[in-house]
Amino acid sequence: MKVRRSAATALASVFAVGALAACGTQPTTSSSAPAHGSKQLQIFSWWTGVASSKALAALNKQFVKEYPQYKVINEAVAGGAGSNAKAVLASRLEAGNPPGTFQVHAGHGSLYSWVQAGDLSPLNSLYKQQGWYHDYPSSLLKLLTFHGKIYAVPVDMQRDNVLWYNPTVFHRYHLSVPRTFSQFFHDARVLKSHGITPLALANHGNWEATLLWSDVLLGTVGPTQYDALLSGHASWTSPGVIQATRTFTKMLSYANTDYTALHWDQADQLVAQGKAGMNIMGDWAQGYFTTDLHLTPGKGFGWAPTPGSAGTFAVVSDVFGLPSHLKNKTPTLDYLKVLGSQKGQAIFNPLKGTFSPRLDANPKAYDAYSQSAMKSYKRDKLVLTIGQGAVNPGFTTGVENAMEILVSNHNVSQFVHAVANAAKSNPLP
């Protein structure tokens, strides 16, 4: 019990990114089957935004169509970009009251913490039964496997290292999409001279600025050194980390001054409205642009890899597992079969603005942005992102705490040493 309490408490302190923040923190309950005497299955997530809610409802509807004996209960907890949900989940697991299945991110951070706490059961037999070892790339399966056992099923794939821009604004001022940091600052100076905010930034929680810093770090040191840092095989006080942090603080000088008051989608809205030229955010922004704002990819918004990161795909994948202490595991296993299937993911992902991580996913089912992201996912090197399942929650919390200070005082040396201390106190895998 002590191990579970420690892991759950740590996880509850880490922000997740894959949802639109909404008011309130109470579970949102909806059913998808009216059958008398049906078996209930609780689906626990932080998906309360427009795009993600529609996608989950459609997936649940397909599940009930294939398994009409079940009634789905949507236990979505809003607010805090996932932190509220994780706190509620930790309490439920601690009390021995697990939901049927719950959302987590792929990687050696959040997912592994639940595995270490004994809260998830292996799914090797399900993968073998469904043929999933051949349907998903081995690079992704490695992020779900610990000590030879696989613990979750991925439902979507998202890219973290994306620069979004307003095509109309860029065309008006004859700007090219920045591929390097030098080009970024050139564009920023031009935009600022015309009264346009160069970089739309949100940091209502510290995860948004941490995500930006992570992408700058990736673009500065490259994927090999970046992986070495996240795996504990490189120093967090190295010249590359220092240079990346200096670049990051320079970027802050071109951002909107009210970024601590904004949620991530509000920063994206500034770009959509032409009030800002650029924003760096994961491609859950795609769902916001298309589903909430009804913008056309390539016209209403444009995209490119973040500066310096071309050829690399920063992975953020939502996955669901099998809680260890369920009295009846059959409903969950049936749900995971649909969630991991080609049909289930073809229904879910276009609505959410993400794409299916399956190798047999049909690109024609997706828009121009998702098609381009799918090509990168299958071709480029995959890396994880700090705060999105990459490393242990204690380190992530340490980075985010240091980030809160950095965005205020811009003290690079203080920040770098704080991150190094966080890595020392929370050994990286």
N, C-alpha and C positions, 0 to 999 in steps of 0.2 A: 504493500500500500504506500510505503514511503517513496518508492521509485516513481509510482504513478503520480503521486501528488507533486513531486518535483518537476516532472516533465510537463504535466498539465499546467502548472503555474507558470512555467517558462513560456510555454506556447501561448498562453493567454495574453502575454505582454507583447507579442509580435504582430505587427500590422500585416494584413493581407491586402491584395490589390485588385482582385478580379471582379469587383462589384461596384455598381453605382451606389453612393451613400444615400440613405433615405432617412426620413424623420422617424424617431421612435426606436425602441429596442425589443418590442414584443414579437414573438414568433408570428409569422403570417401563415395561417392555416387554410388549406384548400383541399378538397377531395376530388378525385378523378373517377370514382366508381360508385354507383348507388346501390350496388347489390346488397340485399339483406343477408346478414351473416357473413359478409366478406371479411377477409383478413386485412388488418391495417399494416401499412408500411410507412414509417416516418423517414423522410428525406431531409437531412439537416444541412443547411448551407447559409452563406451570407448573400445569396442572390436575391436582392429585392429591387434592383433597378429595372427599368422598362425592358431593355433588350434581354437581360439575363432571365427575368421573370417569364417573359414570353417563351424563351427557349426551353426553360425547365418545364413549363406547363405543357408544351408540345411533346417533350420527351416523356413526361408522365402519362400523357394521353396515349402515346404509342405503347407504353408498358401495359396499361390497363387493357388496351385492345388485344395485346398478345396474351395477357394473363388476367382475364376478367374476374378472377376470384379475389383479386386484391383491391383495396381502397388505399390510395396514396394520400398521406398527410404531409403537406409542405411545411416543414418547420424552418422557415427562413427567418433569420434574425438580422435586422437592419442596423445600420449605424456603425461608425468607427472604422469603415473600410475593412470589416472582418474581425476587428478586435473584440467587439461585443459578442459576436457569434462564438469565438474561441473561448471566451470567458464562460459563456453559458454551457458550451460543450464540455469544458473541463469540469464544471460542477456536476453535470449529468454523469460523466464517466466516473467521477469520484464517488458518486452516490450509487453506482451500479445500475444506472438507468440509461443505457446507451440508445441512441436512435437506430433505425434500421441500417442506415449508412450515413457517412458524413463527408463533407468536402474538405480537401486538404491540397497542398501543392506538392508536386513531384520534387524529389531531391533529398539530399542528405540532412536537411534541416528539420522542417516541420513534420514531414512524413515519418522520418526515422525516430523522432522523439516519441510519437505515438506508438511506434513499434517497440521501442525500448521500454515504454511503460506497460507493455503487455496488452494494449488496447485493440490491436488488430491481429487478425489471423491470416496465415499465408493463403495465396490463391493459385498456387502452382497447378493444382489439379483442374481448376476452372480454365486456366490458360490453355492447358493441354487439350481439354475437352472441346473448347471453342476454336482451337487452331490459332490462337492469338500470338503465339511465339513467332509465327510467320507473317502476321498481319501488321505488326508494329516494328519499327526499326530497333535494332539491338541497342543503339545509343540511347533511346528513350527508356527501354526496359531496364537498363543499368541504373537509371535514376529511381526505379521503383523496387529494386532488388537489394536485399541485405543478407549476407551470409548464405547466399544461394536460394533464398526464398523471396518470392515476389508478393507485394502486399497491397497493391492498388490497381485500379483500372482507369486509364486516362480517358476523358470524354472530349477534351478540346486541346488545341495548341494555340498559344499566344506568343507573340514576339515582343520582347521588352525593349530592344534597342532600335526604336523608330523615331525619326524626326518628322513631325507633321508640319505642313506649311500651307499658307493660303495662296493658291495659284494666281488669283487675280492681283494680289498685292505684289507678288514676285514679278509678274509680267509687267505691271505698271512701272516698276522701278528697275526693270531690266536685270534682275538678279538671277543667278544660277543657284541651284540647290547645293548647299555646302557639303562637300565630301571630306574636308579637312577642317581643323579648328581655325586655321588661318582664314579660310573661306567663310567660316561661320562669323568670325569677328568683322570681316569685310562687309558681309550682308547686314550685320547688326548695326554697324556705323551708318550705313546708308539708310536703313529703316529709321533709326533714331533721328537722323537729320531731317526726315520728313514727318516727324511726329507720330510714328508708328512704334508701339512697343516691340522691340526685336524678339524677346523671348517671353512667352506667357508661362508663368510658373505658379504652381499651387503647392502649398506646404501646410495644410491644415493639420495634418499629422506629419511626423518627420519622415515617413516612408517616401513621399514624393521627391523631396530633395535628395534623399539617400539613393533613390532610383536614378536620378539625374547624375549624381556623382559616380555611381557604379558604371553607367554608360560612358561617362568621360574617362574613367579609369580603364575600361575595356579598350576604348579608342586610343588611349595613350600608350599602354604597355603591350597591347596585342593579346590574343586569346591564350597563347602558351603561358606567358607570364601571369596573366589573369587567373588561369586555372591553378598555377603554382601558388598564388596568394591564397586562393580559397581552399586549397588542400593543405595549407600549412607548410609549404615547401619554399616559401619566399618571404622576405622581410617586409613588413608593412611600413617600415621607415625607409624603404629604398627610394632612389631618385625618381623612379617612375611614379610612385604614389604621391610624392611631394609635388612633382610637376602636374599631375592630374588634378590635385587639390587646388593648386594655384590657378589652373585653367578654369576650374569650377567656380572659384570665387570671382574670377574676372567675368564669367558669364552672368553671375548674379547682378553685376553692375548694369546689365542690359535688360534685366527683368522688371516686371511690374513691382512696385513697392509694397503692394498689399498682399503679397503671395502667402503670408502666414494665415490670412483669413479665408483663402479660397480652397475649395475642393478641386480635385483633378479635372472633373468635367467642366467646371467653370473656367479653368485655364484653356481647355480645348474650345470652349465657346468663344473666347476672345479671338482665337485664330479664325474660327468659322465666320465671325462677324467682321473680320478685317481690321480689328482694333490691335491685333498683334500679328506678327509675321510668322513666328515659329513656336513650336512646343515640342518637348521631348517627353514621351509617355508611351507606355506599352500599348499594344494594338487592341486592347479593350476599348480604346478611344474610337476605333473603327465602328464598333457597335453603337456608340453614342452618336457619331457623325451620321450614320446611315439610318438607324432606327429612331432615335430621338429627334434629330434635326432634319432627317430626310434629304441628306446631301448625296450627290453623285460622286463616287470615287473618281479622281482625276480632274474633276471640275470644281466641286465644292471644297475639296481638300486634296492635297498631294502628300507624298511620303517618300522617304529615303532612309537607308540605314543611318544611324547616328554617326557624326564625324569620326573617321578613323576605323569604323567597325564593319565595313563592307567585307563580305566573305565569312561573317560570323552571325550565328542565330542565337540570341539570348533567350533561353527557354523559360516560359511560364506555362505550366500545364495543370489544369484542375483535375484531380483524381478522386476516386471514391473507393473505399475499402469495406472489408467485412469485420465489424466489431466483434471482439473475442467473446464477450459475455452475453450474447443474444441467446434467448431461450429457444428460438426457432430461427435458424439461419437460411432456410429455404427461400422465403420471400426476398431476402437481400441478394442471394445468389441469382435468383430469377431476374431481379432488377439490374444487376450488374451485367447479365447477359445482353439485355437490351441496350444498356448504356454503352457497352463496348462494341456493339454491333455496327456494321456498315450502315444499316438503315437508320438505327437510332441516332447515330452521329450525323447522318445526312439531314435529319430533321432538326436536330439541336443547333448545330454550329452556324448555319447561315443566318438564323434568327439572332444569335448572340453576337455575331460579328467576328467569330473565331473560325477556325477550320479543323477538320478532323485530322488527328495524328496517324490514322491508319494509312498504310501504304497503298491500299486500293481505293482511297477516297477519289471521287470524281471531281476534277477541277472545274468542270462546267457548272457544277452546282453552286459555285461561289463567284463573287464579284471580282473586279480587276485587282483590288488590293490583296484579297485573300489568295488569289491565284499566284501573285508575285511572292507572297509570303510562303506559300506551299513549295514553290521552287527552291527558295532559299533553305527551307527546313530540310528538304531532301538532299540538297547539294552541299551546304555550308557546314562549318564546324559548329557543333552545339555547345553552348556554355550555360551555366546557371547564373542567377542574379542574386545579390545579397538581399535578403528579406523575402525572397520568393521561393524558399525551399532549398537554397543553395547550401547554407551552413547552419550550425546550431543556433537556436533562438537566443541564447545568452550573448553570443557575439553580435547578432543582429541588433539586439536591444542596446548593446554598448555603442555600436556605430550610430544608431539613431539618436541616442542621448548626446553623443559628441556632435552630431549634425545640428542639433538644436542650438548648440553654442556657436558652431561655426557660421551658421547663417546670420548670426547676430554680430559676432566680433571679427569674422574673417581671419582668425588666427590659424594659419596653416600648420605651424609647428605644433601647437597645442592639440589640434585635431588629429594629426598623424600619430602623435604619441598616445593619444587616447584610444585610437583604433588598435595600435600595437598592444596596448595594455589589455584591451578587450579580447584580442586573440590569445594573449598569454593566459588570461583568466578562463577562457573558454576554448580549449584546444580544438583546432580545426581538423577535420578528417584527413 
